[in-house]
Amino acid sequence: MHRWLNTDHVAQWYYVRGASRPSLEWVRGRYLARIQGDDPTLAFIIMLGDRAVGYIQAYFIADHSDYAAVVQVDPGAAGVDMFIGEVDAVHRGLGGRILRRFLSEVVFGSMGAVSCVLGPEPDNRIAIRAYEKAGFRHLKTVDVPGADAPREYLMRIGREEFLAS
C-alpha cells in the first residue's frame, strides 16, 4: 500500500492533508484497523491473476456521519474508493471491469447496498471515464470540509440500473 500510494499516478489524485506523500506510519494508521476488521470499511486487494495490482474498498455512507451529511445520498448507499497501483496495469481498461465485478460481488452482492457512489477529483478524467464505463453517472459536485481531497465529483449507480445493464 505504501509503495502504491507513493507512485506518481496514484499520488497525483490521493492527498494526505499537510504532506506531499503518505508516510509508512500514515498508511498503517489509515489502513490497519480496516485490515484487522476494527473499522466498518471493507478493504480488498485487487488481483490480476496471482499478482496484487491495486486496492478497493467499500463502506456504507451512513457509517460516516460527517461525510453522509455533506453528500446527502440514498439511505443504504455504499461508497467505493479504488486505485490501481502497479504502473504496468494502468491505462489498460481494467478499472471499469474491476469495478463492475466488485459491485456485483460485494456492493450489491454481500453488502446489499441500494446504490453506490464514488467521489473522484473533478479533474481526474481517467477515473471518471472508467466509472462511466462501469455505468456510473454524475450526481453532483460537493465540497467535503476536512477531507484529504476537499472536492468530489460525486457519481452514482443504483442497484436496479446496475442489474439491468
KAURLIN-V904799 format. One record per residue. PHI is phi in whole degrees, -180 to 180 (NA if undefined). OMEGA is omega in whole degrees, -180 to 180 (* if undefined). D_CENTER is the distance of its C-alpha to the mean C-alpha in whole Angstrom. Layout:
phi=PHI omega=OMEGA d_center=D_CENTER
phi=PHI omega=OMEGA d_center=D_CENTER
//
This chain:
phi=NA omega=-178 d_center=14
phi=-59 omega=-180 d_center=17
phi=-63 omega=-180 d_center=18
phi=-60 omega=-178 d_center=15
phi=-66 omega=180 d_center=13
phi=-103 omega=173 d_center=17
phi=-75 omega=-175 d_center=17
phi=-57 omega=-175 d_center=18
phi=-70 omega=175 d_center=15
phi=-88 omega=-177 d_center=12
phi=-61 omega=178 d_center=14
phi=-58 omega=-176 d_center=15
phi=-114 omega=-177 d_center=12
phi=-112 omega=-174 d_center=11
phi=-108 omega=170 d_center=13
phi=-120 omega=-176 d_center=15
phi=-52 omega=177 d_center=18
phi=84 omega=180 d_center=21
phi=-139 omega=179 d_center=21
phi=-79 omega=178 d_center=20
phi=-142 omega=-178 d_center=18
phi=-72 omega=176 d_center=17
phi=-81 omega=177 d_center=20
phi=-61 omega=178 d_center=20
phi=-64 omega=178 d_center=21
phi=-63 omega=-180 d_center=18
phi=-62 omega=178 d_center=16
phi=-60 omega=-180 d_center=18
phi=-63 omega=-177 d_center=18
phi=-78 omega=-170 d_center=14
phi=-110 omega=-176 d_center=14
phi=-60 omega=180 d_center=17
phi=-63 omega=178 d_center=17
phi=-67 omega=-179 d_center=14
phi=-64 omega=-178 d_center=16
phi=-81 omega=179 d_center=19
phi=82 omega=179 d_center=18
phi=-93 omega=-179 d_center=19
phi=-131 omega=-178 d_center=16
phi=-70 omega=178 d_center=15
phi=-73 omega=178 d_center=11
phi=-91 omega=-174 d_center=11
phi=-111 omega=-178 d_center=10
phi=-138 omega=171 d_center=11
phi=-95 omega=177 d_center=12
phi=-83 omega=-180 d_center=12
phi=-108 omega=173 d_center=16
phi=-118 omega=-170 d_center=18
phi=69 omega=179 d_center=21
phi=-104 omega=-176 d_center=22
phi=-115 omega=176 d_center=20
phi=-75 omega=-178 d_center=17
phi=-126 omega=-178 d_center=15
phi=-175 omega=-174 d_center=11
phi=-137 omega=175 d_center=9
phi=-145 omega=180 d_center=6
phi=-140 omega=178 d_center=6
phi=-139 omega=-179 d_center=7
phi=-158 omega=173 d_center=9
phi=-81 omega=-180 d_center=12
phi=-55 omega=-178 d_center=12
phi=-62 omega=178 d_center=16
phi=-73 omega=-178 d_center=15
phi=-127 omega=-169 d_center=14
phi=-59 omega=180 d_center=18
phi=-64 omega=179 d_center=17
phi=-66 omega=180 d_center=14
phi=-58 omega=-180 d_center=15
phi=-65 omega=-179 d_center=19
phi=-80 omega=-173 d_center=17
phi=-82 omega=176 d_center=15
phi=45 omega=179 d_center=17
phi=-115 omega=-177 d_center=16
phi=-53 omega=167 d_center=17
phi=-62 omega=-178 d_center=19
phi=86 omega=178 d_center=17
phi=-79 omega=175 d_center=13
phi=-106 omega=173 d_center=10
phi=-110 omega=178 d_center=7
phi=-132 omega=172 d_center=4
phi=-131 omega=180 d_center=1
phi=-156 omega=169 d_center=4
phi=-155 omega=171 d_center=7
phi=-100 omega=-173 d_center=11
phi=-92 omega=-178 d_center=13
phi=-81 omega=-175 d_center=16
phi=-57 omega=-177 d_center=18
phi=-76 omega=178 d_center=20
phi=-105 omega=179 d_center=17
phi=-88 omega=178 d_center=16
phi=60 omega=179 d_center=17
phi=-121 omega=179 d_center=18
phi=77 omega=-178 d_center=17
phi=-81 omega=-172 d_center=14
phi=-54 omega=-180 d_center=11
phi=-64 omega=180 d_center=12
phi=-68 omega=177 d_center=14
phi=-61 omega=-177 d_center=12
phi=-64 omega=180 d_center=9
phi=-63 omega=178 d_center=13
phi=-66 omega=179 d_center=14
phi=-64 omega=177 d_center=11
phi=-60 omega=-178 d_center=11
phi=-63 omega=-174 d_center=15
phi=-83 omega=-172 d_center=15
phi=-108 omega=-171 d_center=13
phi=-62 omega=180 d_center=12
phi=-92 omega=178 d_center=15
phi=-89 omega=-173 d_center=17
phi=-64 omega=179 d_center=17
phi=-79 omega=-179 d_center=15
phi=68 omega=-180 d_center=17
phi=-65 omega=178 d_center=15
phi=-88 omega=176 d_center=17
phi=-157 omega=179 d_center=14
phi=-137 omega=177 d_center=10
phi=-126 omega=174 d_center=9
phi=-131 omega=-179 d_center=6
phi=-133 omega=178 d_center=7
phi=-68 omega=172 d_center=8
phi=-60 omega=-179 d_center=11
phi=-57 omega=-180 d_center=14
phi=-91 omega=-178 d_center=16
phi=-84 omega=-175 d_center=13
phi=-62 omega=-179 d_center=15
phi=-66 omega=179 d_center=14
phi=-65 omega=-179 d_center=10
phi=-59 omega=180 d_center=12
phi=-65 omega=178 d_center=14
phi=-62 omega=-180 d_center=12
phi=-70 omega=175 d_center=10
phi=-63 omega=179 d_center=14
phi=-62 omega=178 d_center=15
phi=-83 omega=177 d_center=13
phi=106 omega=179 d_center=15
phi=-76 omega=177 d_center=13
phi=-129 omega=180 d_center=15
phi=-62 omega=178 d_center=15
phi=-103 omega=179 d_center=16
phi=-173 omega=174 d_center=17
phi=-106 omega=-175 d_center=16
phi=-128 omega=171 d_center=16
phi=-99 omega=-177 d_center=17
phi=-114 omega=-179 d_center=15
phi=-58 omega=176 d_center=18
phi=80 omega=-179 d_center=18
phi=-81 omega=176 d_center=14
phi=-60 omega=175 d_center=13
phi=-111 omega=-170 d_center=12
phi=-72 omega=-179 d_center=15
phi=-129 omega=-179 d_center=14
phi=-126 omega=173 d_center=12
phi=-93 omega=-171 d_center=12
phi=-72 omega=-179 d_center=11
phi=-122 omega=-174 d_center=11
phi=-140 omega=167 d_center=12
phi=-141 omega=177 d_center=14
phi=-89 omega=179 d_center=16
phi=-55 omega=-178 d_center=17
phi=-63 omega=178 d_center=21
phi=-59 omega=-178 d_center=19
phi=-62 omega=-177 d_center=17
phi=-66 omega=180 d_center=20
phi=-79 omega=-176 d_center=23
phi=-93 omega=* d_center=21
//
